[in-house]
């Protein structure tokens, strides 16, 4: 039997209009996601400062930078474990509980980072404590992202799942923009000496405090109707949810991991790496590159919502196909255009940033791919394992390839877009005639 994110509900509930409660749920979920992603990403904007403060002063610059980025990467490595554990309980005990726990687990280490003693005070205990807190952050975000997608998709009518997932993803990308703006403000208001002395702590303390505010807001959210219906019908999966997801839904896992690759290519290469790349390739000043990046991140946020709406109108697979083609074209246009006309950096970056918004379709495909009983575990495993793999390897692959070809970043994103397009074609061919373009998972037999 084909299912949708609201398959456990009566047909009238699945096709009802979007209510004010749905809008409030989307708003609170997106706001909490933005604050949590801000907490996770703010570290990268202060890596140079953290390296000087948390490692021995005699450490070589290249080693200090490597160690600091190693701490940043540790957060990604912790994502699969945290996501799998939280998803297990999310499928067994409820979505809301884990949805609230994830933002709490992010707020505590972020606040503590802002209060940590440095190497000058605590010696080697300082970087060890920083590593432990970074691992906690990674575990928290590993549960937050897939949990948030599941939570919002099971609250809204089935025909609005694209909008819900796109809006939530827009909130996550807004967290990246917020981190960039706060880091810019700190470095503008304070001198380098003041930043090194105390001002670097402010973004972490503020992030932790606002994270606790997000915890408070999420207390007002309700458990998803889909999970409540399953609980009342005693339809929760009896075996380990992850085991059931891997055993019965291998194609859904493969599709979700491939689409996570598309997501990492867009976010890691186009949004996170490109400001540094254009500085190196075209001698564009750092302030201008970062300013253009802020514009691109803003258009990305808008693009996530637009592609989410498109998924509701055309079907997720068709929206995915159109979005990957658009990103394929615009990423080539961007890198080639900036090489010939650096003055067009901002409009070209804004355009390609909007097309990266196709990542807003990815969760809509995922939530249709798994039945409700194992949805959280299936998405969490696929997304977090793939993100740890591709998110970790992508910067290395692109950096090494650029030694041979200055357009390597564009070619890499183009190749991954072709993977996304192939997945879209697979979904369209597999879907029943007249469907939304996603072959939705059958509920497992119990």
N, C-alpha and C positions, 0 to 999 in steps of 0.2 A: 504494500500500500504506500503510495506517495505521501510524503509529509511536508509540512512547512513548520516554521518556528512556532506557530500557534496551533499545531495539529491536535493538541490535547483538548482544545476548546471547541464549543459549539460553533457551527458555521456562521451564525449571526455575530458572534464575538470576533471571529477572524476577519470579517468583512466590514465591521463597523467603521465609522469615521474616526479620525484622529481626535482624541478628547483633550481637554485642558490638563487632565492628570497625566496623559501621555507626554504632552509638551513639557510639563514640569519635570517629569522623570528624565526626559532627554536633556533638559537644561541642567539639572543637578548632576547627572551622570557626566555630561561633557565638561562641566566646570570642575568636577572632581578629577576627571582624567587630565585636564589641562594642568591643574596644580600638581598632580602626581608626576606627570611627565616633566614638568619644570624641575621638580625635586631631583629626578633621575638625571636630567641633562645638564643641570647647572654646573656640575663638576667639570665638564669638558671646557667650559669657558674660563676656568681658573686653574688649568693644569700647570701652567708655568709657575704661578704663585705657589700652588700646593707642592710642586716639586722642590722649590727652594726652601719651603718651611718644614717639610716632613721627611727630608732625607739629609744625610750628612753634608755639611757645606763643602767638603773637599771632593764630593762626587763630581765626576766629569759631566758636562752639560748633556752630552748625548745619552749617557747612562741614566741621568736624572729624568730626562724626558721619556726614555723607554720605560723606566720604573713607574712613572706617573701614569702613562697611557696603559701600562699593565694593570694598574689599579682600576682605571676606567673600564678596561675590557673585562675585568673580573666580574663586574656587574652583569655583563652579557652572559658569562659562563654560568652564573647562578640562576639565570632565568628559567631554564628547563626544569630544574629540580623544584624551585618554588612554584612554578606554574602547574606541574604535575600534582604536587601535594595539595595545593589549594583547589585545583579542579576536581580532585578525588572527593573532597568534602563538599564541593559545590554541587556535584551530581548526587551525593548521598544525603546531605543535610540541608541544602538550600543555597540559592544564588546570592541572596542579599547578605547573608552572614559573611561570606568570603569577599563580596564586593566591598563591604565596610572594613573588613580586616586588612585588605590589601593596601588601602590608603593609610590606615593606621601604621602598618609596618613600614611604609615609606616615610611617614612624617617623623617617627622617632629617630631613625638613623640620620636623617637630614638635619634635624635640630641638633643632635649630638655632634655632627661634623662641625657645625659652627661653634661648638664649645670645646672642641678637642685641644689638648695641649700640643704644642709643636715639638719637633725634634730637639730644639734647644732646651726644652723643659723636661720632656719625658724620654728622650733618647729613642732607641729602636722600638719602644712600646708605642710611639706615635704612629709610624706607618703601619704597624700590625693592627692597631685599633682602627685606623682608617680603612684598611683592607676588610676587616670584619664588618664595618658599617656599610661598605660598598657592596659586599655580598648580600647583606640584608636588603639593601635597595634593589638589587637585581632580582632576588626572590619575590619581592613585593610587586615589581612591575611585571614579572612573569605571570602572576595571577591576575593583575589588574586589567591588562589589555584584552585577553580572551574573555575574562569574566565580564568586562563591561560590554563587549559585543553581544555576548549571550544574554545578559541582563536586559539591555534595551530592545533587542530583537524579540524577546519573549513578552515584552510589555505592550508593544504596538500591534495594530492589525497587520496581517500577513502582507497586505499590499503596500505597507509602509516600512518594511524591513530595510530596504535600500536607504531611505531617508534616515532611519534610526542609526544604522551603521555608519553612514557617511557623516552624520552630525557628530557622533561619538569620535570618529577618527579625526574630524576637524578639530575637536577639542584637544586631542593628543598633540596634533601639530601646532595648535595655538600655544601649547606649553613650551615647545621649542622656541617659538617667537618670543614668548614672555621671558625665557631664559636669556636670549640674545639681547633683548632690550634692557633687562636689569643689569647684565654684565656691562653693556655699553654705558649705562647711567653711572654705575659704580666707578668705572675707569675715567669718566668725564668729570664727576663731582670731586673725586679724591685724587691726590697725587700718587704716583707709583709708590712712594715711601709709605703713605697712609694706607694704601691698599695692602701692602706687605705687612704693615704693623697690626691693623685691625679690620679694615673695611672689607677684606675678603670674607670675613665671617658673616656679614650682614645678609647676603643672599641666602645662605643656608639657614640662618635663624628665622628669617622671614618665611622661607619655604616651609620650614617645620611648623611654624605657628599657623600658617594658612592651611597646611595639611590637616591639622587638628580641627580647623573650622570645617573642612570638607568632610571629616568623620562625623561631625555634628549634623551636617546637612543630610548625609546619607542615612541617618537614623530615621528620617521622615519618609524614606522610600519604602514601598511595599514589596514583599516577595513576588516573584513573577507569577502571573496566572497559570502559565504552563506548568511550572514546578508544583504549585499548589494542587492543580488538577491531578498530576501524576501521583502526588502523595496521598490524596484522598482515594484514588483508585488502586493504591498499593502497587503502582506500576513502576516504581523506581528499580533500577537495575540491581540484581542481587549479587552478581559477581563483581570483581574489581572493574570499575568503569573504564579504566585505560585498557585493561585486557580485552574487554568487550569491544571497545572501539578499534583496537588493532586487529582483532580476530575477524570481526565481521564487516569492517569498513575500510579495508586497505586502499581501494581506489580513492575514497574521500581523503584519506591521509596523504596520498601521493599528490592529489590535486591541490590540497591546502599547502603542502610544503613547496610546491612549484610556484604557487601564487605568492607565498611569503618571499620567495626569491625575487619576484617582480617588485614587491613592496620594498625590500631592502635595497634593490638597485636604485629605485627612485629616491628614497629618503637618504641613504648613505652617500651615494655618488652625487646626485643633483643638488641636494640640500646641504648636507654636512661637509662634503669634500670640495665642492666646486669653488667656494670662496678662496681657499688656499691654492687650488689649481690655477685659477685665472690670475692670481697674483704672480705665481711662478712662471706661467706661460706667456703672459702679456704685460707684465710689469704694472698691473693695475694696483693703485694704492689700496692698502688694507681697509681704510675707512670706507672707500667707495665700494669695494667688494662686499664688505659686511652690510652696508646699507642696501645694496642690491639684493643681497641674500634675505634681508628682512622683508623686502617687497615680495620676493618669490615665495617666502614662507607664508605671507599673508594671502597671496593668490592661491597657494596650495590649500589653505584652509577653506577658501571659497570653493575651490575645485572639488574637494572631498564631498561637500554637500551637493554640488551640482551633479556630480557623477552618481551619487547615491540616489538622487531624484530620477536620474536617467535610468538607473537600474530598475526602479519601480515602474517606469513607463514602458521600457523596451524589454525588460528582463535582464538579469545580472550578466548572463553570458554575452548578450549583444552589447551591453554597456562596456563590458570588459574588452571586447574586440575593438570597439571604436576608440576606447581610451588608450589601449596599448599602441594602436596605429598612430594616434595623435601624439603620444609621447615619443614614439620612434622617430617621427618626422621632426618634431620640435627640438629634440635633444641634438640632432644633427644640425639643425638650423642655428641653434644657440651656439654650439662650440665653433662651428665654421664662421658664423656671423660675427662673433666677438673677436675671432682671429683677424678678420678683415676690417671690422669697424668697431673698435673697443668702445666708442662713444654710445653704441646701441646696447650696452650691457644691461641696463635696467629694464627696458621694454622686452628684450629677448629673454631675460631671466624670469620676468613676470609671466611671460607666455608659457615657457617650459614648466615653471612652477605650478601653474594652473593645471597643466596636463598630468603632472605627477599626482594630481588629485584622483586619478584612476585608482589609487590605493584604497579609496573609500568604497570601491566595489568589492574588494577582496573579502572583507568579513561577511558581506551579504552572500557570497558564494559559499563560504565556509559554514555559515549557520544553516543553510539549506542542505549541505552535504551530510550532516550528521543528525540522527534522530535525537529528540530531547533527552532521553535517558542517559546518553553518553556524549552529549554535545559539548559540554564544558571540557571534559577530558580529551575528546578527540581534537578539538580546536587548539587547546592549550599545548598538547604534545606536538602537534604538527607545526604550529606557529613558533613556539619557543625553541624547539630543536633546530628548525630550519633557520631561524633568525640567528641563533648562536653560531651555526655553521657558516651561513652566507654573510651575516653581518661581520663576522670575524675575518673571513677570507677576502671579501670584496676590496677593502682598502689596500691589502697586500697585492692582490692581482692587478688592480688598476695602477698602482704606483710602479710596479715592475714593468707593466706593459707600456707605460708612458715613456720609458727610456728608449723604446723603439719607435713609438708613434705618438705624437702630441695629441692626437684625436682618440687615443685609446679609451678614455672615459666615455666618450660618445658611442664608440663601437661596442663597448661592454653593455651599456644600457640598451642599445639597439638589439643586441643578441638576446638579452633577457626579455625584452619586449616581444621578440619572436616566440619565445617560450610561452609567454602569457597569451599571445594570439593563438598558439597551437592548443593551449588548454581551453580557450574560449570556443574554438572550433570543435574540440572533443565534446564539450558540454552541450553545444548546439546539436550535434549529430546524435548524442545519446539521449537527449531530452525527448519526451513524447511530443507529437505534433500538437501545436496550439498551446504548449506550456510556456512558462516564463523564460525558458532558455537555460534552466538549471535542473538537472535530474536529481530530484530531492530524494533523500535517503529514506528507505523504509524503516519503520520502527522495528527494533529487534524482537524476536519472539522470546517470551519469558516463561 
